[in-house]
Amino acid sequence: MLTATHLSKSFADLAAIRNVSLTLAAGQIMALVGASGSGKSTLLNIIAGLLDADRGEVRLDGGLVIGPKDVLVAGHPQIRVVPQEYQLMPNISIRENINYALRFYERTYRSARVDELLKLCRLEAVQHHKPREASGGEKQRTAIARAVAEPARVLLLDEPFSHLDLPNRLIIRDLLFELVRQQIGDQPPPACLFVTHDATDALSIADQIGIIQQGQLKQIGTPREVYFSPKTTYAARMTGPVNVFRGKHLSVLGLPPTHPSEAFIGLRPEHISLADDGPVAGTVQAVFFQGRQSELDVRVSRYVSVRLLTERDDVQVGDQVRIHLNGNRLMSIG
Ligand SMILES: Nc1ncnc2c1ncn2[C@@H]1O[C@H](COP(=O)(O)OP(=O)(O)OP(=O)(O)O)[C@@H](O)[C@H]1O
């Protein structure tokens, strides 16, 4: 069990991390989602024992994770970090990069373990390539293989999806999913924490999502809890497309006045539908094709437009449509 308690960290007069606490159990994946500059990397480095916190502490299974100022070599042997820039050794092959992490092990075991990791991380075909000959996805997978080569209790990843195309993002997602279920010998599976500014992958893979804003952990919950019950507009927007309007707009949207007029209300696009007998009329302003469905912008009054999802593919800009909003899915977001 990893626990961070009341962590704070300032750089000069900038409070980068403010009183953050979290817990993460073995075999669990947590994603910290936040905008650029919200403090994600700073928090990750403190948890890894690579940066000293000003206040608070990190413990792994009860033992203190000591910051760099009090140890000879920064970091914790059971906490592995996959940095954003991979930091592979450039002059040796992918196989040798992974092998290096196991250099203190006996040769036969080492070779078998490297083979296993190359297979798991789908790197067999490129194992003899140098990092510069590898794609971003392959480098990312090499960095992950290297990090988990020895059994670890915690795997920390900084923006593991950010530079990758969709197929590679899916490979990494599946790989992380597999890794936290893998037990080596009698060791428990690792806990995994990653930081990201894009919640798409986080929603599909994480057991817990934390929303970080200006150094504060504003909300923590399952992906469904945070997605469907965000506490703030920021949490709603960080986790996906959302319509945000005021209580006073409910009537123009065909809904009863259940909220104070200045209250912010959110409604996900999937909870608004085109319906021939819908109570609200509007004009289609934009159509964004997304494959299985399209996202439509529909203007319902001079001041109110909504975004909705439809599987219909016969709708065009300028069409007059009728819509239905699912009032049961309104989210109070402050
Ligand atoms: N070593 C440092 N010295 C001074 N300020 C720093 C240092 N490291 C981070 N900061 C500042 O702390 C804040 C949080 O930075 P951090 O890198 O943790 O954010 P982030 O959420 O990871 O951002 P990004 O998504 O852009 O990587 C930023 O305002 C940043 O400029």
The ligand as an ORCA input file, in Angstrom:
! r2SCAN-3c Opt
* xyz 0 1
  N      12.194     22.972    -10.383
  C      11.250     23.904    -10.465
  N      11.537     25.190    -10.158
  C      10.585     26.142    -10.218
  N       9.304     25.918    -10.574
  C       8.965     24.660    -10.885
  C       9.913     23.590    -10.861
  N       9.277     22.443    -11.221
  C       7.999     22.791    -11.478
  N       7.799     24.107    -11.279
  C       6.532     24.822    -11.429
  O       5.561     24.146    -10.645
  C       4.298     24.101    -11.313
  C       3.886     22.663    -11.493
  O       4.781     22.058    -12.416
  P       4.623     20.544    -12.883
  O       5.721     20.265    -13.854
  O       4.545     19.680    -11.678
  O       3.216     20.594    -13.604
  P       2.559     19.514    -14.585
  O       1.120     19.428    -14.210
  O       3.345     18.244    -14.554
  O       2.721     20.230    -15.989
  P       2.890     19.571    -17.457
  O       1.623     18.801    -17.730
  O       3.028     20.774    -18.345
  O       4.120     18.700    -17.416
  C       4.502     24.830    -12.633
  O       4.050     26.150    -12.484
  C       5.998     24.796    -12.849
  O       6.445     25.908    -13.607
*
